[in-house]
């Protein structure tokens, strides 16, 4: 039972990490709050940083492509 009225119940969430890359989150609605308190809402799919080098944390900005393997 969901007792927190500010958080909707998600029907389905899928999370996977691409090799050497982002963490892909798929859901009907995704609410993200950054360290500075800014909130963003996404629908469908988003990529979170998996390498820690993004200039837009927690979101992926493609910085992992510049990391030598």
C-alpha positions, 0 to 999 in steps of 0.5 A: 500500500502506498502511504506517500500521497506525493509519490505515484505508484509506478506500474512498471519500471525497467532499469539497465546499464549499457556496457561502459555507458549510461543507466537507462530507465524506462517508465511511464513517468520518471521524476528526477531531483538534482543535487541543487534541488531542481526537479525534472519530469520525464516520460518514457525513457531517460539515461542516467550517468553511469561513468560519473563524468557528466556535466549534467548529473545525474543525467547522461550527457555522453561524456562516457564516449570520451573515456579511453577503454 
